Amino acid sequence: METLISRFVDDQDMELAPFAGAAMQVAFFQRKVFNAIDHHYFSSRLRDHGISVRSIHAPAADIYHRSGGEFINTLRTIKEAYGVSVITVHPQKGNKISARSHLRELEQEIRELGVILAYETFEKEMINVKWVSQVEEMHRCFDAFEYPFLQVTYDFTHSTYEENIEEVALYNDRIQVIHLSDALRDKNVDPNEFHQHLPLGMGDYRVVEFLELLERIRYRHFIVIEYHPRYDHCLRTDAGAVAAFFSGDRQKLLDLIGTRRKEKSQADA
C-alpha cells in the first residue's frame, strides 16, 4: 500500500514548493487545460522538486471522447510524459452497450500502452447518467466485459455514508486507487464539493472504520489524500498520519481526527 497526495493542476507553472518531495497522484480536470500544458516541461518541474508521480488523474474524458483520437492521445501523453500505469478516469454520460462498443474499438491501443483505466465511483445521483458510477456496478460490468485494464478508483466521499464500508467489503477486487477524504453526510450533490473532500475529521464519515476495513481485506494499492484546494496545507500531515496508521502507529491519526471533530463540534454549538 502506498499513500499519495493529490492536487489538481491548472497551470504548468503552478507553485510546487508546498509539495516538494511528496509522492503524488497528479490530477487534471478540464480537457482544455490538459491540452494546453507542455507535459514534458511540467514533468521535468515535478522531478526538479523531488515529486514522485505515482499515478495520474486524467481530465474529464473517457472512451466517449474518441473523435480525433482525443482519449487515446490523452492516455499516450500521460504514459509518455509521466511514466505511470494507473490512471484515474471519470466515466462520462452514456450507456453500457455503447461503452462496450467503444472499448472494442480502442482495446488494442489501450493494451499496447500498458495502462490501467481506474474508473472513479460517483454519487448515486449519477446512476443512469454516467455509463457506470457505482462500485458494485463496476465490478459486475468490468467482469462481464473481460478487459483486464478496466479497474476502479473508489472515492470514499462520493459514496453513501450508510453503505460505503459495506459495499467495499463486498466489492474490492478491482480497486486500484482510493480517494480518501471526509465529508458531511445527508447533503445534496454540490458541483463545488464544499461538503466533500474535507480533511479527515472535519466531516462525519466513518474514516477510521473504513481504514480498518482496508486492513482486514489486505488492500495493497494506492490511497490518495484528495482534498478541496483550500485545504492544501493539510495534505502532507494527513498523508503521513494515514501511512503511520497502516504501519502500526494508529494514535497519530486518531488524535488528528479527534481534535478536528472536537473543534467542529464546538464551532457548530
C-alpha positions in Angstrom: 0.0 0.0 0.0 1.2 3.5 -0.8 -0.2 6.8 0.5 -0.2 9.7 -2.0 -1.4 13.2 -2.0 -3.4 14.7 -4.9 -3.5 18.2 -6.3 -5.4 19.4 -9.4 -3.2 21.2 -11.9 -4.5 24.3 -13.7 -1.2 25.9 -14.7 2.1 24.3 -15.8 3.9 27.0 -13.8 1.9 26.5 -10.6 3.8 26.7 -7.3 5.2 23.3 -6.5 7.3 24.1 -3.4 4.5 23.0 -1.0 4.6 19.5 -2.5 8.3 19.1 -2.8 9.5 15.6 -2.0 6.0 14.2 -2.0 4.5 11.1 -3.7 1.5 12.2 -5.7 -1.4 11.4 -7.9 -1.2 14.5 -10.2 -4.7 15.4 -11.2 -6.2 17.2 -14.2 -9.8 18.1 -14.8 -10.5 20.4 -17.7 -9.6 19.0 -21.0 -8.7 22.3 -22.5 -6.2 22.9 -19.6 -4.7 19.5 -20.0 -4.3 20.0 -23.8 -2.6 23.4 -23.3 0.0 22.1 -20.9 3.5 21.2 -22.1 3.6 17.9 -20.2 7.2 17.1 -20.6 8.1 20.5 -19.2 5.7 20.1 -16.3 7.0 16.6 -15.6 10.5 18.0 -15.5 9.4 20.6 -13.0 7.9 17.9 -10.8 11.2 15.9 -10.9 13.1 19.1 -10.0 11.0 19.4 -6.9 11.6 15.8 -6.0 7.9 14.9 -6.5 7.3 11.3 -7.3 4.4 10.9 -9.7 2.9 7.5 -9.0 -0.5 7.9 -10.7 -2.4 10.4 -12.8 -6.0 11.6 -12.6 -6.9 12.1 -16.2 -9.0 15.1 -17.4 -12.8 14.6 -17.8 -12.7 12.4 -20.8 -13.1 8.7 -21.5 -14.0 6.2 -24.2 -16.8 8.5 -25.3 -14.2 11.0 -26.5 -12.8 9.0 -29.4 -13.2 11.8 -32.0 -9.9 12.7 -33.5 -8.2 10.2 -31.2 -8.6 12.5 -28.2 -8.9 9.9 -25.4 -6.1 7.7 -26.7 -3.9 10.7 -27.2 -4.6 11.8 -23.6 -3.6 8.3 -22.4 -0.5 8.3 -24.6 0.6 11.8 -23.3 0.2 10.6 -19.7 2.2 7.5 -20.3 5.0 9.2 -22.2 5.3 12.3 -20.0 4.7 10.9 -16.5 5.6 7.2 -16.9 2.6 5.9 -14.9 0.4 2.9 -15.5 -2.6 3.6 -13.2 -4.8 6.4 -14.5 -8.0 7.5 -12.7 -10.7 8.2 -15.3 -14.1 9.9 -14.9 -16.9 7.9 -16.5 -18.9 10.1 -18.9 -22.6 10.2 -19.9 -23.6 7.2 -21.9 -24.8 3.6 -21.7 -23.0 0.3 -21.3 -23.9 -1.0 -24.7 -22.2 1.9 -26.5 -19.4 1.8 -23.9 -18.6 -1.8 -24.7 -18.6 -1.0 -28.4 -16.2 1.9 -27.9 -13.9 -0.2 -25.8 -13.7 -2.8 -28.6 -12.5 0.0 -30.9 -9.8 1.2 -28.5 -8.9 -2.1 -26.9 -5.7 -2.8 -28.8 -4.3 0.7 -28.4 -5.0 0.7 -24.7 -3.4 -2.7 -24.3 -0.3 -1.5 -26.2 0.1 1.5 -23.9 0.1 -0.9 -20.9 -2.2 1.4 -18.8 -4.9 0.6 -16.3 -8.1 2.7 -16.5 -9.3 3.0 -12.9 -12.8 4.4 -13.3 -13.9 6.6 -10.5 -17.1 6.0 -8.5 -19.7 8.7 -8.1 -22.8 9.6 -6.1 -26.0 7.6 -6.6 -27.5 10.6 -8.4 -25.2 9.7 -11.3 -26.8 6.3 -11.8 -28.3 6.3 -15.3 -26.4 9.5 -16.1 -22.8 8.2 -16.3 -22.4 4.9 -18.1 -21.0 3.4 -14.9 -20.8 5.0 -11.5 -21.2 2.6 -8.6 -18.5 0.2 -7.2 -20.8 -2.9 -7.4 -21.9 -1.9 -10.9 -18.3 -1.5 -12.0 -17.2 -4.9 -10.7 -20.1 -6.7 -12.4 -19.8 -4.7 -15.6 -16.0 -5.0 -15.9 -16.1 -8.7 -15.1 -18.6 -9.2 -17.9 -16.5 -7.0 -20.4 -13.4 -9.1 -19.6 -10.9 -6.3 -20.2 -8.1 -6.5 -17.6 -7.3 -2.9 -17.9 -10.7 -1.8 -16.5 -10.3 -1.2 -12.8 -11.7 1.1 -10.1 -10.9 4.3 -8.3 -13.2 4.3 -5.2 -14.0 7.8 -4.0 -14.9 7.4 -0.3 -16.9 10.7 -0.1 -18.7 10.1 -3.4 -20.3 7.2 -1.6 -23.3 7.0 0.7 -22.5 7.2 4.4 -24.6 4.2 5.3 -23.2 1.9 2.6 -19.5 2.7 1.9 -17.9 0.3 4.3 -20.3 -2.5 3.5 -20.1 -2.2 -0.3 -16.2 -2.1 -0.3 -16.2 -5.2 2.0 -18.1 -7.0 -0.8 -16.6 -5.4 -3.9 -12.9 -4.6 -3.8 -11.1 -6.9 -6.2 -10.7 -4.3 -8.9 -10.0 -1.2 -6.6 -6.6 0.2 -7.6 -7.0 3.7 -6.1 -8.9 5.0 -3.2 -9.6 8.7 -3.0 -9.7 9.4 0.8 -11.2 12.5 2.5 -14.0 13.3 4.9 -17.5 14.6 4.2 -20.7 15.8 5.8 -23.5 13.3 5.3 -27.0 13.9 4.1 -26.1 16.8 1.8 -27.3 17.4 -1.7 -24.9 16.9 -4.5 -22.8 20.1 -4.8 -20.8 20.7 -8.0 -18.3 22.7 -5.9 -18.0 19.8 -3.5 -17.8 22.1 -0.4 -19.2 19.4 1.8 -16.9 16.7 0.4 -13.2 16.3 0.1 -12.7 17.7 3.6 -9.6 16.9 5.7 -10.1 13.8 7.8 -12.0 14.7 11.0 -13.7 17.8 9.5 -16.7 15.7 8.4 -18.6 12.9 10.0 -17.9 9.9 7.7 -16.6 6.7 9.2 -13.0 7.2 8.3 -11.3 5.0 10.9 -13.7 2.2 10.4 -13.1 2.4 6.6 -9.3 2.2 7.1 -9.8 -0.8 9.5 -11.7 -2.5 6.7 -8.9 -1.9 4.3 -6.6 -3.6 6.7 -8.9 -6.6 7.0 -9.2 -7.1 3.2 -5.4 -6.6 2.9 -5.8 -3.7 0.4 -2.4 -3.2 -1.2 -2.8 -0.4 -3.8 -2.9 3.4 -3.7 -4.6 5.6 -1.1 -4.8 9.1 -2.3 -5.5 12.0 0.0 -7.7 14.2 -2.1 -8.9 17.5 -0.6 -10.5 20.6 -1.8 -7.7 23.1 -2.8 -8.5 25.3 0.2 -7.0 22.5 2.4 -3.7 22.0 0.6 -1.9 22.8 3.9 -3.4 19.6 5.4 -2.4 17.2 2.7 1.1 16.1 3.8 0.3 15.9 7.5 -2.8 13.8 6.9 -1.0 11.6 4.4 1.7 11.0 7.0 -0.9 10.1 9.6 -2.6 7.6 7.3 0.7 6.0 6.3 1.6 5.7 10.0 -1.9 4.1 10.7 -1.1 1.3 8.4 2.4 0.9 9.8 1.0 0.3 13.2 1.1 3.8 14.7 -2.7 4.4 14.9 -2.6 7.2 17.5 -1.4 9.9 15.2 -4.4 9.7 13.0 -6.8 9.1 15.9 -5.6 12.2 17.6 -5.8 14.2 14.4 -9.4 13.2 13.7 -10.4 13.6 17.4 -9.0 17.1 17.6 -10.8 18.2 14.4 -14.1 16.7 15.4 -13.9 18.4 18.7 -13.2 21.7 17.1 -16.1 21.1 14.6 -18.5 20.3 17.4 -17.6 23.4 19.3 -17.9 25.6 16.2 -21.4 24.1 15.5 -22.6 24.6 19.0 
